[in-house]
């Protein structure tokens, strides 16, 4: 059988030869740059920073609801230092105090009178509390003679026989608040209840040391704060935190505070961390027995031999006060050693100087056109460079006006473009102006020719309304002096006003200090004195606006605040002698700079004439916020200012102590505005020969 063989298939044809394309003629070659990298996603840190800044503003704008209605004088320094930084704000503080008490000694328990008749408020039925009492009969806690200072009259303070019937409810300690939140609600008749109090259980003496709660923007900021606090205070810890959940109050990332209730400041809106710092100088000891609550164990006024025991008790308290205050001073000194750059920004290279309502300066390198924080200074510098205009690095914002410190370089058209470029960064700004003088007049106003409008619809005079911490003021930018950079300082002042105080504001200007005090505190009366007629009229207009303010946190709202604010137009040296002596609890004196005669090289009297006229109006233990001017080499002690104030006090026969000294603004290169808070502690007795 023959097998037919098939020939093999032909091999596949070879592929066609590859031809290299000819290069285009040299004259037509085009070099295309690589495409730009995609823009970076919005920074989480920037988003959280915005949330933190909003919470900080809301928290610091609230009225102080403590029994004193103010920050303790010894805590002013550390609270001011913390609140000035962008990564911290304080939520509560106490500089240390002593008091007498009866009952179970736990402040969260109250009797039925303090709970609107609900004896079981705060506990479950059948729960056993304190000494085994059932919850149906809630534990009792009554404080008396609260004192944040040294005990100067031991026999009066430890006389238990004068506690009953309100014979001496203070014992030389802090005055009892009688207005504000103590006029209504569950605290109605607070003073009368204290006067009717008759001890039926043993009286105890307690000293509570310094305690401070600080909200931190990041874990790194919290760690830095705890490291600075531990050399002075051993009890330092992170008590509550949120790892970055949303706005849900039931967020699982919220760590509960003490296992009882979630801290309101730690809910939603990005990460936050609450640090608690408290001292260890505690004291808790009985002063009487159950069988005779008003008969002291150590001191009895009917037994002259026990007077030494009262001095010994006062020594126990005063020594703890002194050690406690030294630890606070050590903490303040350590905290001020921090670098000016935010501790949680150093590794991120992110500029966090965002545009916050009530903060002084707006940096042009803080973000892009959608108001988000940028990725650093280099990007913002390139934006300025890309504009081809002489854009300044910073400017102030007062109301709807952007203010440049000097005219930009170039002709009028270039200056107009600079103003329009700045206004495009913030739609709330309607015009842009530039200063053309150095504010050398006595009232520190630029004058009609000292400010030039470079962009926006024509406005003459240049008047605007400025909003700060919920309060509006009217500002004539040509005829008055106003600095938005003093907003944190005005907030600090408001936080120190106690309930029922009569406050005198000298050199009031357009009145933002007086308006803030009237609207945000429970001061009994606020009197503002201003010589500049235009500024006084601005303040009168702002008072009319205050009447309609629905955000005022003081009792009576905006209408009540306006009723408590009085305005006198005229020279302070003429008006002060006409006021009642020893009638004011606090004097605020934001003194303007007297040209070249003021400061470390000046030849003027450094405001002695005003001090001589003001101090006789102050009550014993009254406080003064005195503003002066110092060079950088004088900081932080400001010995020249201290000596001036001390000399004036001695000439008037007054003893004084300095509470707080700090710079609050810059007026020129290496020249600063400072504020010295001092208190009148007594009168100098004449020497007996």
Residue pairs with C-beta under 8 A, 6 or more apart in sequence:
23 29
40 375
42 372
43 348
43 350
43 372
43 373
43 375
45 218
45 345
45 348
45 350
45 352
45 373
46 350
46 352
46 367
46 372
46 373
47 270
47 372
48 217
48 218
48 244
48 270
48 271
49 86
49 217
49 352
49 354
49 373
50 354
50 373
51 269
51 270
52 87
52 215
52 217
52 270
52 272
53 86
53 354
53 356
54 269
55 89
55 215
55 265
55 269
55 272
56 83
56 89
56 215
57 356
57 357
57 358
57 469
59 89
59 91
59 215
59 265
60 83
60 89
60 469
60 491
60 495
61 469
61 470
61 491
61 520
61 553
62 553
63 69
63 520
63 521
63 522
63 553
63 554
64 70
64 71
64 495
64 521
65 181
67 146
67 177
68 148
68 174
68 177
68 498
68 499
69 177
69 180
69 497
69 498
69 499
69 521
69 522
70 495
70 496
70 497
70 498
70 499
70 521
71 79
71 93
71 495
71 496
72 93
72 94
72 95
72 96
72 97
72 148
73 95
73 148
73 496
73 623
73 659
73 660
73 677
73 679
74 95
74 96
74 148
74 325
74 328
74 659
75 93
75 94
75 95
75 210
75 212
75 328
76 492
76 496
76 659
76 660
76 677
77 328
77 329
77 332
77 660
77 662
78 93
78 212
78 328
78 331
78 332
78 335
79 90
79 93
79 212
79 492
79 495
80 492
80 660
80 662
81 332
81 335
81 336
81 662
82 88
82 89
82 90
82 214
82 335
83 89
83 90
83 488
83 491
83 492
84 488
85 338
85 342
86 217
86 342
86 352
86 353
87 216
87 217
87 218
87 221
87 342
87 343
87 344
87 345
88 214
88 215
88 216
88 217
88 221
88 225
89 214
89 215
90 212
90 213
90 214
90 215
91 213
91 214
91 215
91 265
91 274
92 211
92 212
92 213
93 211
93 212
93 213
94 208
94 210
94 211
94 212
95 148
95 210
95 324
95 325
95 328
96 148
96 207
96 208
96 209
96 210
96 279
96 281
96 320
96 321
96 324
96 325
97 146
97 147
97 148
97 207
97 208
98 146
98 147
98 151
98 173
98 205
98 206
98 207
98 208
98 283
98 317
98 320
98 321
99 143
99 144
99 145
99 146
99 147
99 173
99 205
99 206
100 143
100 144
100 145
100 160
100 163
100 171
100 203
100 204
100 205
100 206
100 287
101 141
101 142
101 143
101 144
101 203
101 204
101 206
102 140
102 141
102 142
102 144
102 199
102 200
102 201
102 202
102 203
102 204
102 293
103 109
103 139
103 140
103 141
103 142
103 201
104 129
104 130
104 131
104 139
104 140
104 141
105 141
105 204
105 206
105 284
106 130
106 139
106 141
107 141
108 122
109 122
109 129
109 130
109 138
109 139
109 140
109 141
110 121
110 122
110 138
110 140
110 141
111 119
111 138
111 139
111 140
111 141
112 118
112 119
112 138
113 193
114 186
115 121
115 122
115 138
115 186
116 186
119 136
119 137
119 138
120 135
120 136
120 138
121 138
122 138
123 129
123 135
123 138
124 135
125 135
125 136
126 134
126 135
127 134
127 135
128 134
128 135
129 135
129 138
129 139
130 139
131 139
133 139
140 201
142 197
144 163
144 169
144 171
144 194
144 197
145 157
145 163
145 169
145 170
145 171
145 172
145 173
146 173
146 174
147 157
147 171
147 172
147 173
147 174
148 174
149 173
149 174
149 321
150 314
150 317
150 318
150 321
151 157
151 172
151 173
151 314
151 317
151 318
152 172
153 171
153 172
154 299
154 310
154 311
154 313
154 314
155 299
155 301
155 307
155 310
156 162
156 168
156 171
156 172
157 171
157 172
157 173
157 310
157 314
158 171
158 287
158 296
158 298
158 299
158 310
158 313
158 314
159 168
159 171
159 296
159 299
159 301
160 199
160 203
160 287
160 288
160 293
160 294
160 295
160 296
161 167
161 294
161 295
161 301
162 168
162 171
163 169
163 197
163 199
163 203
163 294
164 197
164 198
164 199
164 294
165 195
165 196
165 197
165 198
166 194
166 195
166 196
166 197
169 176
169 191
169 194
169 195
169 197
170 176
175 500
176 190
176 191
176 194
177 190
177 498
177 499
177 500
178 190
178 191
178 499
178 500
179 499
179 500
179 522
179 524
179 555
180 499
180 500
180 522
180 555
181 187
181 499
181 522
181 555
182 188
182 190
182 191
182 499
183 555
184 555
199 288
199 293
199 294
200 293
201 290
201 293
202 286
202 287
202 288
202 289
202 290
202 293
203 286
203 287
203 288
203 293
203 294
203 296
204 284
204 285
204 286
204 287
205 283
205 284
205 285
205 286
205 287
205 313
205 317
206 282
206 283
206 284
207 281
207 282
207 283
207 284
207 316
207 317
207 320
207 321
208 282
209 278
209 279
209 280
209 281
209 282
209 320
209 324
210 233
210 277
210 278
210 279
210 281
210 324
210 327
210 328
211 276
211 277
211 278
211 279
212 276
212 277
212 278
213 239
213 274
213 275
213 276
213 277
214 225
214 274
214 275
214 277
215 265
215 272
215 273
215 274
215 275
216 222
216 225
216 272
216 273
216 274
216 275
217 271
217 272
217 273
217 342
217 344
218 271
218 273
218 344
219 241
219 271
219 273
220 343
220 344
220 347
221 273
221 342
221 343
221 344
222 238
222 241
222 273
222 275
224 338
224 343
224 344
225 275
225 335
226 236
226 237
226 238
226 275
226 277
228 331
228 334
228 335
228 337
228 338
229 236
229 275
229 277
229 331
229 334
230 236
231 330
231 334
232 327
232 328
232 330
232 331
232 334
233 277
233 278
233 279
233 280
233 327
233 331
234 280
235 276
235 277
235 278
235 279
235 280
236 275
236 276
236 277
237 275
237 276
238 273
238 274
238 275
238 276
239 257
239 258
239 263
239 274
239 275
239 276
240 254
240 255
240 256
240 257
240 262
240 263
240 265
240 266
240 273
240 274
241 255
241 266
241 271
241 272
241 273
241 274
242 251
242 253
242 254
242 255
242 266
242 267
242 268
242 270
242 271
242 272
242 273
243 253
243 271
244 253
244 270
244 271
245 251
245 252
245 253
245 254
245 268
246 268
246 269
247 267
247 268
247 269
248 268
249 262
249 267
249 268
251 267
251 268
254 262
254 263
254 266
254 267
255 266
256 262
257 263
257 266
257 274
263 274
265 272
265 274
266 272
266 274
277 331
279 324
279 327
281 320
281 323
281 324
281 327
283 316
283 317
283 320
286 297
287 296
287 297
287 298
287 313
288 294
288 295
288 296
288 297
289 295
289 297
296 306
298 306
298 309
298 310
298 312
298 313
299 306
299 307
299 309
299 310
299 313
300 306
336 636
339 346
342 352
345 351
345 352
349 376
350 373
350 374
350 375
350 376
351 363
351 365
351 366
351 373
351 374
351 376
351 377
351 380
352 366
352 373
353 361
353 363
353 365
353 366
354 366
354 367
354 373
355 362
355 366
355 367
355 371
355 397
355 426
357 467
357 468
358 467
358 468
358 469
358 484
358 487
358 491
359 484
359 487
359 488
360 396
360 483
360 484
360 485
360 486
360 487
360 488
361 394
361 395
361 396
361 484
361 485
362 394
362 395
362 396
362 397
362 402
362 426
363 393
363 394
364 380
364 384
364 391
364 392
364 393
364 394
364 395
364 422
364 425
365 374
365 377
365 379
365 380
365 381
365 393
366 373
366 374
366 380
367 373
367 374
368 374
368 383
369 424
369 425
371 426
374 380
384 391
387 421
389 408
389 410
389 414
389 417
389 418
389 421
390 408
390 409
390 410
390 414
390 418
391 408
391 418
391 421
391 422
392 404
392 405
392 406
392 408
392 418
395 402
395 403
395 404
395 405
395 422
396 402
396 403
396 405
396 483
396 484
396 485
397 403
397 426
397 429
397 484
398 464
398 466
398 475
398 477
398 482
398 484
399 464
399 465
399 466
399 467
399 475
400 428
400 429
400 430
400 431
400 464
401 429
401 430
401 431
401 432
401 433
401 462
401 464
401 477
402 419
402 422
402 423
402 426
402 429
402 431
402 432
402 433
403 432
403 433
403 434
403 435
403 451
403 477
404 422
404 432
404 433
404 434
404 435
404 454
405 434
405 435
406 434
406 435
406 436
407 415
407 434
407 436
407 452
407 454
408 414
408 415
408 418
408 434
408 454
410 418
412 454
415 434
415 454
415 455
416 454
416 455
418 432
418 454
418 455
419 431
419 432
419 454
419 455
419 456
420 432
420 455
422 429
422 432
422 455
423 429
423 430
423 431
423 432
423 455
423 456
429 456
430 456
430 457
431 453
431 455
431 456
431 457
431 459
431 462
432 453
432 454
432 455
432 456
433 451
433 452
433 453
433 454
433 462
433 477
434 451
434 452
434 454
435 446
435 450
435 451
436 446
436 449
436 450
436 451
436 452
437 446
437 447
437 449
437 450
439 445
439 446
439 450
439 481
440 595
441 447
442 592
442 594
442 595
443 480
443 481
443 531
443 532
443 535
443 592
444 481
444 592
444 593
445 478
445 479
445 480
445 481
445 532
445 534
446 477
446 478
447 478
447 479
448 461
448 478
448 479
450 478
451 462
451 477
451 478
453 459
453 460
453 462
461 476
461 478
461 479
462 476
462 477
462 478
463 474
463 475
463 476
463 477
464 474
464 475
464 477
465 472
465 473
465 474
465 475
465 542
465 545
466 472
466 473
466 474
466 475
466 482
466 484
466 512
468 484
468 487
468 490
468 512
468 516
469 487
469 490
469 491
469 494
469 516
469 520
470 519
470 520
470 549
470 551
470 552
470 553
471 512
471 515
471 516
471 519
471 520
471 546
471 549
471 551
471 552
472 515
472 542
472 545
472 546
472 549
473 482
473 510
473 511
473 512
473 515
473 538
473 539
473 542
474 510
474 538
474 539
474 541
474 542
474 545
475 482
475 510
475 538
476 510
476 534
476 535
476 538
479 532
479 534
479 535
480 509
480 510
480 532
480 534
480 535
480 538
481 509
481 535
481 592
482 509
482 510
482 512
483 665
485 665
486 512
486 590
486 664
486 665
488 664
489 664
489 665
489 675
490 512
490 513
490 516
491 516
493 513
493 516
493 517
493 588
493 625
494 516
494 517
494 520
494 521
496 586
496 623
496 625
496 677
497 503
497 517
497 521
497 522
497 523
497 586
498 585
499 522
499 523
500 522
500 523
500 524
500 585
501 521
501 523
501 524
501 585
501 586
502 523
502 524
502 525
502 527
502 583
502 584
502 585
502 586
503 514
503 517
503 523
503 525
503 526
503 527
503 584
503 585
503 586
503 587
503 588
504 527
504 529
504 579
504 584
504 586
504 587
504 588
504 614
504 617
505 511
505 513
505 514
505 517
505 526
505 527
505 528
505 529
505 587
505 588
505 589
506 529
506 572
506 576
506 587
506 588
506 589
506 591
506 610
506 614
507 529
507 530
507 572
507 589
507 590
507 591
507 592
508 514
508 528
508 529
508 530
508 535
508 536
508 539
508 567
509 530
509 532
509 535
509 539
509 590
510 535
510 538
510 539
510 542
511 528
511 530
511 535
511 538
511 539
511 542
511 543
511 567
513 588
513 590
514 526
514 528
514 539
514 565
514 567
514 588
515 539
515 542
515 543
515 546
515 561
515 565
517 523
517 526
517 588
518 526
518 546
518 554
518 561
518 562
518 564
518 565
519 546
519 549
519 552
519 553
519 554
519 558
519 561
520 552
520 553
520 554
521 554
522 554
522 555
523 564
524 564
525 564
525 566
526 564
526 565
526 566
527 566
527 567
527 568
527 579
527 584
528 539
528 565
528 566
528 567
528 568
529 568
529 570
529 572
529 575
529 576
530 536
530 539
530 567
530 568
530 569
531 569
531 570
531 571
531 572
533 569
536 567
536 569
539 567
540 567
543 562
543 565
543 567
544 562
546 552
546 558
546 561
546 562
546 565
547 558
547 559
547 562
548 558
549 557
549 558
549 561
550 557
550 558
551 558
552 558
552 560
552 561
554 560
554 561
554 564
556 563
568 575
572 610
572 613
573 609
573 610
573 613
576 610
576 613
576 614
576 617
577 613
579 617
580 617
581 616
581 617
582 616
582 617
582 618
582 619
582 620
583 617
583 619
584 617
584 618
584 619
584 622
585 618
585 619
585 622
585 623
586 622
586 623
586 624
586 625
587 614
587 617
587 618
587 622
587 623
587 624
587 625
588 625
589 610
589 614
589 624
589 625
589 626
589 627
590 625
590 627
591 607
591 610
591 626
591 627
591 628
593 599
593 629
593 667
593 673
594 602
594 604
594 607
596 602
597 603
597 604
598 604
598 606
598 629
599 629
599 630
599 631
599 671
600 629
600 630
600 631
600 633
600 634
600 640
601 631
602 629
606 628
606 640
606 641
606 644
607 626
607 628
607 644
608 644
608 647
608 648
611 626
611 644
611 645
611 648
612 648
612 651
612 652
614 624
615 624
615 648
615 649
615 652
615 654
615 680
616 652
618 624
618 680
619 680
620 680
620 681
620 682
620 683
621 679
621 680
621 681
622 679
622 680
623 659
623 677
623 678
623 679
623 680
624 677
624 678
624 679
624 680
625 675
625 676
625 677
626 641
626 645
626 675
626 676
626 677
626 678
627 664
627 673
627 674
627 675
627 676
628 638
628 641
628 644
628 673
628 674
628 675
628 676
629 667
629 671
629 672
629 673
629 674
630 638
630 640
630 641
630 663
630 671
630 672
630 674
631 670
631 671
631 672
632 670
632 671
632 672
634 640
634 641
635 663
635 672
635 674
636 661
636 662
636 663
637 661
638 661
638 674
638 676
641 661
641 674
641 676
642 658
642 661
642 676
645 656
645 658
645 676
645 678
646 656
649 655
649 656
649 680
650 684
653 683
653 684
654 680
654 682
654 683
654 684
655 680
655 681
655 682
655 683
655 684
656 678
656 679
656 680
656 681
657 678
657 679
657 681
658 676
658 677
658 678
659 677
659 678
659 679
660 675
660 676
660 677
661 674
661 675
661 676
661 677
662 674
662 675
663 672
663 673
663 674
664 672
664 673
664 674
664 675
665 672
665 673
666 672
666 673
667 673
